[in-house]
Amino acid sequence: MGLIFYGCIGSAQSPQATVHLTTTPPESQLIPFEAEAVKQQSPVHLKLQAVDAAGHALKNAYFRLQILTPSPTPWLTTDFPIVEGTKLLDIEANSPTGELQLQQMLPIRGNYQLLVSVTPTIANAFTPIQQTITLGVAENWIKYRNGGILAVILLIVGLGGGWVIGGPQNIQPGEFAPQRVRLLLSGATLVAIMALVVVNVSAELPDSHAHEHHQEHSQKVDNPPVLQSKGLELRLAGNDHTTVGKLANFTAQVIDTQTGKPATDVLFSVKATQMEHDWITFAYLGTPDTTGKLVWKQQFFDGAPYKVDVEVSPQPTAVHQFSPFRVSKDIDVEPVAPPVTVRFTSLAYFTSIVVAGLLLGLGWRRGWTIKAWLNT
């Protein structure tokens, strides 16, 4: 009984199979995507490796990876609030080596959740793995610097206004306030109205564009691009248009035209490119499943047009060697305006800084005036 009990304890405490995540650059250096960056940006390289209790790679594995974006932040929103709390990627892929490698642009700051499922392609080869990995992305320090500069400017504006209002004023008969105060209040009101107009109009323009965009493509038929070369047929099926915050579905498949059977001894190279600035948001290189397919879903987070390229090439050990060839699909992405709460929260922050400066300037000027009066 003691030996059995000891064996049960040892079994329960023995290391289990797990999935290791490696990123390039390292997690401590990750920053989110910057829409107006001057330098060309590159996606983060993610490497997932399934290993057994001894640390050896699990061969002949089938991965499913889901990347969930950080939860919404109502008090301090990110650059892409619609993306918060959504699914960024969902990919299923074969891995004879027990590794899954891909490149993915991470659009916002916060903690991403990577839901990883690993199952054997050979029955009972190993126990399936279900694991959740957290990947933290810190905000770019430049955003804090720019925010601090803007806050200082607004505070100075408020201090100046408070200084003017708090000074000695002469009110003429029939006036409710001195001329300088009336001019200051009129200017502040005009600036507030202009800010409200700009915020709301700029937010409504993407909605209008998205509506026209949807009307234009609502009747568009999805004709998957197909290309035949060297006895193989490559087909890329999926959505021609999608919306920010939602996943677009894609399937790439290779068929042997002579036998009509799927070709599995090939390599898929997938790349999603943003057309306006020519940067890559997603890239993957791997093998198809037993049906010759690669299935994935991805989100296009910035509302710009994209192009998805799929290139097929032979594996080094493949009997049928051929020159790589590719198919492409253009993706129209409908932008989505930020929620009204996000817009007015930001406006409230800016207004509160000006008001705080106004009160400080008013108190400072009145205190200075009283002190000067006492000295006289």
Backbone torsions as a table, in degrees:
resi	resn	phi	psi	omega
1	MET	NA	-39.3	178.3
2	GLY	-63.2	-41.8	178.9
3	LEU	-64.2	-41.0	179.6
4	ILE	-64.6	-44.8	-179.7
5	PHE	-62.3	-43.1	178.5
6	TYR	-63.4	-39.5	179.2
7	GLY	-65.5	-37.6	179.0
8	CYS	-65.7	-41.7	178.8
9	ILE	-63.5	-43.7	-179.8
10	GLY	-63.1	-38.4	179.0
11	SER	-67.1	-39.9	-177.3
12	ALA	-69.4	-30.2	-176.6
13	GLN	-96.0	0.0	-178.6
14	SER	-72.5	147.6	-180.0
15	PRO	-60.8	145.2	179.7
16	GLN	-106.6	163.0	174.5
17	ALA	-62.7	145.8	-175.8
18	THR	-149.6	174.3	178.7
19	VAL	-119.4	127.1	178.7
20	HIS	-101.7	138.5	178.0
21	LEU	-111.9	131.0	174.4
22	THR	-126.5	133.8	-179.9
23	THR	-119.2	149.1	173.3
24	THR	-131.4	114.1	3.4
25	PRO	-69.6	171.8	179.7
26	PRO	-60.1	158.0	-176.1
27	GLU	-56.7	-35.4	-178.6
28	SER	-66.5	-16.0	-178.0
29	GLN	-108.2	4.8	-177.9
30	LEU	-75.4	136.3	173.2
31	ILE	-133.6	154.7	-177.9
32	PRO	-73.2	167.3	177.9
33	PHE	-62.6	141.0	178.1
34	GLU	-117.0	117.7	-172.1
35	ALA	-62.6	-37.5	-175.2
36	GLU	-107.1	30.2	-179.0
37	ALA	-65.9	141.6	179.1
38	VAL	-78.7	-41.7	-179.3
39	LYS	-85.0	151.1	177.1
40	GLN	-63.9	132.0	-179.3
41	GLN	-102.2	150.2	-180.0
42	SER	-120.0	146.8	177.0
43	PRO	-70.1	162.5	178.6
44	VAL	-79.3	134.4	176.9
45	HIS	-87.1	119.0	-180.0
46	LEU	-108.6	129.2	177.2
47	LYS	-123.7	117.3	177.2
48	LEU	-108.9	128.0	-179.3
49	GLN	-127.9	122.8	176.9
50	ALA	-89.8	125.0	-177.7
51	VAL	-129.2	154.9	177.7
52	ASP	-86.0	-171.7	-176.6
53	ALA	-62.2	-27.4	-179.7
54	ALA	-89.3	0.1	180.0
55	GLY	88.1	9.7	178.8
56	HIS	-88.7	142.8	-178.9
57	ALA	-63.9	139.6	177.3
58	LEU	-86.6	112.4	-177.7
59	LYS	-77.8	160.3	175.6
60	ASN	52.3	59.2	-178.5
61	ALA	-108.7	154.9	176.3
62	TYR	-121.2	119.0	-175.4
63	PHE	-99.9	145.1	161.2
64	ARG	-130.0	122.5	-178.4
65	LEU	-120.2	128.5	174.1
66	GLN	-121.7	128.3	178.3
67	ILE	-108.8	117.7	179.0
68	LEU	-102.9	133.8	-179.8
69	THR	-76.1	162.3	179.4
70	PRO	-59.0	155.2	-179.4
71	SER	-66.5	157.2	179.6
72	PRO	-58.8	146.3	178.3
73	THR	-121.2	90.8	-172.4
74	PRO	-65.8	-26.7	-175.0
75	TRP	-92.0	-21.4	179.4
76	LEU	-147.3	85.8	-170.9
77	THR	-71.0	163.5	176.4
78	THR	-92.0	-178.3	179.6
79	ASP	-70.3	-22.3	-179.1
80	PHE	-128.3	76.8	-175.1
81	PRO	-62.9	-28.1	179.6
82	ILE	-66.0	-27.1	-176.7
83	VAL	-78.5	-20.9	-176.1
84	GLU	-61.7	133.2	177.2
85	GLY	71.5	27.9	179.0
86	THR	-119.8	178.9	177.8
87	LYS	-99.5	126.1	-176.1
88	LEU	-90.2	-35.9	-175.5
89	LEU	-153.5	145.3	174.0
90	ASP	-145.2	108.9	-174.6
91	ILE	-131.6	141.1	174.5
92	GLU	-120.0	130.6	-173.6
93	ALA	-151.3	147.4	174.1
94	ASN	-80.9	146.2	178.1
95	SER	-145.1	94.3	176.7
96	PRO	-60.7	-27.4	-177.1
97	THR	-93.3	-4.2	-178.1
98	GLY	80.0	17.0	179.4
99	GLU	-125.3	145.3	173.3
100	LEU	-126.0	118.5	-179.6
101	GLN	-123.3	135.3	178.7
102	LEU	-156.4	168.9	176.3
103	GLN	-120.6	133.5	-176.8
104	GLN	-142.7	128.7	174.4
105	MET	-76.9	130.8	179.6
106	LEU	-102.5	112.1	-166.9
107	PRO	-80.7	-26.7	-173.6
108	ILE	-132.8	165.2	178.2
109	ARG	-78.6	166.6	176.0
110	GLY	119.7	-170.7	-178.5
111	ASN	-99.1	115.3	175.9
112	TYR	-86.4	145.1	175.9
113	GLN	-107.4	122.7	176.2
114	LEU	-104.4	109.1	179.1
115	LEU	-92.6	112.8	-173.4
116	VAL	-114.3	131.4	174.7
117	SER	-126.7	126.5	-179.3
118	VAL	-126.3	123.9	178.5
119	THR	-128.4	153.2	179.8
120	PRO	-78.7	142.3	173.4
121	THR	-82.3	-17.3	173.6
122	ILE	-107.3	126.8	-172.9
123	ALA	-53.8	132.0	174.1
124	ASN	62.4	20.6	178.7
125	ALA	-68.1	-36.1	175.2
126	PHE	-159.4	166.2	179.8
127	THR	-76.4	130.6	179.5
128	PRO	-56.6	149.3	-177.5
129	ILE	-115.2	132.4	170.8
130	GLN	-123.5	119.0	-174.1
131	GLN	-145.4	145.1	175.2
132	THR	-115.0	124.4	-178.6
133	ILE	-115.4	133.2	178.3
134	THR	-99.1	130.6	179.4
135	LEU	-123.0	115.6	-177.3
136	GLY	-93.2	135.5	177.5
137	VAL	-124.6	117.5	-179.1
138	ALA	-82.8	153.1	177.8
139	GLU	-68.5	148.4	176.9
140	ASN	-66.6	128.4	-177.0
141	TRP	-60.9	-24.7	179.6
142	ILE	-63.0	-33.4	178.1
143	LYS	-63.1	-42.1	178.1
144	TYR	-65.7	-39.5	178.6
145	ARG	-62.4	-48.6	180.0
146	ASN	-63.4	-39.1	178.0
147	GLY	-64.3	-39.4	177.9
148	GLY	-65.0	-40.3	178.3
149	ILE	-62.6	-44.5	179.2
150	LEU	-63.5	-40.4	179.2
151	ALA	-63.0	-40.7	179.0
152	VAL	-64.2	-42.3	179.3
153	ILE	-61.8	-45.7	179.7
154	LEU	-64.9	-37.4	178.9
155	LEU	-65.3	-40.4	178.3
156	ILE	-64.2	-41.3	176.7
157	VAL	-59.4	-44.1	178.4
158	GLY	-64.5	-41.8	178.2
159	LEU	-60.4	-42.7	178.4
160	GLY	-62.1	-42.3	178.4
161	GLY	-64.9	-42.4	178.3
162	GLY	-64.0	-37.3	179.0
163	TRP	-63.9	-41.0	179.8
164	VAL	-67.3	-46.2	-177.6
165	ILE	-66.8	-37.8	-175.3
166	GLY	-76.4	-10.4	-178.5
167	GLY	-76.3	169.9	177.4
168	PRO	-64.7	131.9	-176.2
169	GLN	-128.7	146.3	175.4
170	ASN	-109.1	118.5	-179.6
171	ILE	-97.6	121.3	178.2
172	GLN	-77.8	156.3	178.0
173	PRO	-56.8	132.1	179.2
174	GLY	89.0	-4.7	178.6
175	GLU	-97.3	139.3	177.5
176	PHE	-85.9	-17.2	179.5
177	ALA	-156.2	157.2	177.4
178	PRO	-59.6	160.1	-175.8
179	GLN	-62.1	-42.2	-178.6
180	ARG	-64.3	-37.7	178.9
181	VAL	-67.8	-41.0	179.4
182	ARG	-64.1	-39.9	177.7
183	LEU	-65.1	-40.0	-180.0
184	LEU	-65.5	-45.5	179.3
185	LEU	-64.7	-38.6	178.2
186	SER	-64.0	-42.0	178.3
187	GLY	-65.6	-41.7	178.5
188	ALA	-63.7	-40.6	178.7
189	THR	-63.9	-41.7	179.5
190	LEU	-63.8	-42.9	178.7
191	VAL	-63.5	-41.9	179.3
192	ALA	-62.8	-42.0	179.3
193	ILE	-64.1	-44.6	179.2
194	MET	-62.1	-40.2	179.1
195	ALA	-63.4	-43.5	178.5
196	LEU	-62.5	-41.7	-179.8
197	VAL	-64.2	-46.1	-178.4
198	VAL	-63.1	-45.1	-178.0
199	VAL	-61.9	-45.8	-175.3
200	ASN	-75.8	-40.7	179.9
201	VAL	-66.4	-44.3	-179.8
202	SER	-63.6	-31.1	179.3
203	ALA	-77.0	-30.6	-178.8
204	GLU	-80.0	-26.0	-179.8
205	LEU	-59.0	-45.4	176.3
206	PRO	-60.5	-34.8	177.9
207	ASP	-63.2	-43.6	179.7
208	SER	-64.6	-42.9	178.7
209	HIS	-62.5	-41.4	-179.7
210	ALA	-64.5	-37.5	180.0
211	HIS	-65.7	-45.9	178.2
212	GLU	-63.9	-39.7	179.2
213	HIS	-59.4	-43.8	-179.2
214	HIS	-66.5	-40.4	179.2
215	GLN	-63.1	-37.3	-178.0
216	GLU	-66.1	-36.1	-172.5
217	HIS	-108.2	5.2	-176.0
218	SER	-65.1	-28.5	-178.9
219	GLN	-102.3	8.3	-176.7
220	LYS	-73.2	130.6	-179.6
221	VAL	-88.9	136.2	-178.8
222	ASP	-82.5	101.2	177.8
223	ASN	-102.6	104.6	-176.5
224	PRO	-65.2	135.0	176.0
225	PRO	-67.9	136.8	-177.8
226	VAL	-132.7	138.7	177.1
227	LEU	-141.9	134.8	177.5
228	GLN	-112.1	137.8	179.5
229	SER	-159.2	133.2	174.8
230	LYS	54.8	39.0	177.1
231	GLY	79.9	9.4	178.5
232	LEU	-121.3	149.7	176.4
233	GLU	-121.4	122.9	178.5
234	LEU	-106.8	126.1	-178.3
235	ARG	-127.0	131.9	176.8
236	LEU	-117.9	111.0	179.8
237	ALA	-110.4	150.8	178.1
238	GLY	156.6	-170.0	-176.1
239	ASN	-74.4	138.4	172.3
240	ASP	-88.0	-23.2	179.1
241	HIS	-144.6	151.3	-178.0
242	THR	-152.3	-176.6	-177.3
243	THR	-129.6	145.0	176.4
244	VAL	-57.9	134.1	-178.5
245	GLY	97.0	-9.8	-179.8
246	LYS	-120.7	156.4	-179.6
247	LEU	-87.5	142.1	171.3
248	ALA	-103.3	139.0	-175.6
249	ASN	-97.2	138.3	178.6
250	PHE	-140.3	146.4	175.4
251	THR	-141.6	124.4	174.5
252	ALA	-111.0	137.1	-177.9
253	GLN	-145.2	143.2	177.1
254	VAL	-118.5	130.5	-179.2
255	ILE	-121.7	137.3	171.7
256	ASP	-77.9	113.0	-174.7
257	THR	-68.0	-21.6	-179.3
258	GLN	-79.1	-39.3	-178.1
259	THR	-102.0	-17.5	-176.6
260	GLY	74.5	7.7	-179.2
261	LYS	-99.7	155.8	179.1
262	PRO	-67.1	144.3	176.6
263	ALA	-95.1	121.3	-176.9
264	THR	-109.8	-8.9	-179.0
265	ASP	-95.8	42.0	-179.4
266	VAL	-124.0	170.2	175.4
267	LEU	-119.7	136.5	174.6
268	PHE	-101.1	133.4	172.0
269	SER	-120.1	113.1	-175.8
270	VAL	-110.7	139.6	179.0
271	LYS	-146.9	127.6	175.2
272	ALA	-109.0	122.0	-173.6
273	THR	-120.0	131.2	174.2
274	GLN	-77.1	125.8	-168.8
275	MET	-78.0	-28.6	-175.3
276	GLU	-69.4	-39.8	-176.9
277	HIS	-121.7	3.2	173.0
278	ASP	59.0	47.6	173.0
279	TRP	-116.7	153.9	-173.7
280	ILE	-93.7	128.5	177.7
281	THR	-99.9	-23.5	-178.2
282	PHE	-154.0	140.3	176.5
283	ALA	-150.2	144.8	-178.9
284	TYR	-152.2	142.0	175.0
285	LEU	-131.1	121.5	-178.1
286	GLY	-171.2	-175.0	-175.9
287	THR	-101.3	156.6	176.5
288	PRO	-78.8	172.4	175.8
289	ASP	-84.1	-168.6	-175.7
290	THR	-68.2	-16.5	177.4
291	THR	-97.2	9.8	179.6
292	GLY	74.0	21.4	-175.2
293	LYS	-113.0	154.4	166.4
294	LEU	-127.9	122.5	-175.9
295	VAL	-117.0	131.5	175.7
296	TRP	-154.0	158.7	175.2
297	LYS	-129.3	136.2	-180.0
298	GLN	-142.8	155.2	178.9
299	GLN	-105.6	137.8	173.6
300	PHE	-103.2	106.5	-162.3
301	PHE	-88.5	-10.2	-171.8
302	ASP	-111.3	3.1	174.2
303	GLY	74.7	14.5	178.4
304	ALA	-99.2	160.1	175.7
305	PRO	-68.8	146.7	-177.5
306	TYR	-128.6	164.4	171.2
307	LYS	-132.3	129.6	178.0
308	VAL	-106.4	122.1	178.4
309	ASP	-109.8	136.5	174.0
310	VAL	-127.2	119.4	178.3
311	GLU	-112.2	138.5	178.7
312	VAL	-115.3	137.1	179.1
313	SER	-142.3	159.4	-179.1
314	PRO	-77.5	148.1	171.8
315	GLN	-70.1	152.7	-177.9
316	PRO	-56.2	-31.1	-176.8
317	THR	-96.6	5.2	-177.1
318	ALA	-68.4	142.9	177.0
319	VAL	-70.1	-40.6	-178.2
320	HIS	-92.2	101.3	178.0
321	GLN	-94.5	140.0	-177.4
322	PHE	-154.3	166.8	178.3
323	SER	-79.7	137.1	-179.7
324	PRO	-58.7	146.5	173.4
325	PHE	-144.1	162.7	-171.6
326	ARG	-141.5	162.2	171.0
327	VAL	-128.2	157.6	-177.9
328	SER	-135.0	154.9	177.3
329	LYS	-140.3	129.6	175.7
330	ASP	-86.9	136.0	-177.3
331	ILE	-118.9	122.6	174.1
332	ASP	-92.8	126.0	-176.1
333	VAL	-113.9	126.1	178.8
334	GLU	-85.8	121.8	176.8
335	PRO	-73.3	157.5	178.5
336	VAL	-128.4	129.8	-179.6
337	ALA	-69.2	147.9	176.1
338	PRO	-60.8	151.5	177.9
339	PRO	-60.1	154.1	-179.6
340	VAL	-60.5	-37.4	-179.3
341	THR	-61.8	-37.6	179.3
342	VAL	-67.2	-42.4	-179.0
343	ARG	-62.6	-47.5	-176.3
344	PHE	-76.6	-23.3	173.4
345	THR	-64.7	-45.3	177.7
346	SER	-62.5	-42.6	179.0
347	LEU	-63.8	-36.7	179.0
348	ALA	-65.0	-38.6	177.1
349	TYR	-60.2	-48.5	-178.6
350	PHE	-62.9	-42.5	-179.6
351	THR	-64.4	-40.8	-179.0
352	SER	-64.5	-34.8	178.4
353	ILE	-66.6	-42.5	178.2
354	VAL	-63.6	-43.6	-180.0
355	VAL	-63.4	-41.6	177.9
356	ALA	-60.9	-44.0	176.6
357	GLY	-63.1	-38.5	178.7
358	LEU	-61.6	-45.2	179.4
359	LEU	-66.0	-40.4	177.7
360	LEU	-63.8	-44.4	179.1
361	GLY	-64.6	-39.2	178.7
362	LEU	-63.7	-46.3	178.7
363	GLY	-65.5	-39.7	179.6
364	TRP	-62.6	-45.1	-178.0
365	ARG	-67.3	-41.0	-179.9
366	ARG	-67.1	-40.6	177.1
367	GLY	-63.5	-39.8	178.9
368	TRP	-66.9	-37.3	-180.0
369	THR	-67.4	-43.3	179.5
370	ILE	-63.3	-42.7	179.9
371	LYS	-62.5	-42.6	178.7
372	ALA	-64.4	-38.2	179.1
373	TRP	-66.6	-40.6	179.0
374	LEU	-65.2	-37.8	-179.4
375	ASN	-66.0	-28.5	-179.9
376	THR	-83.6	NA	NA
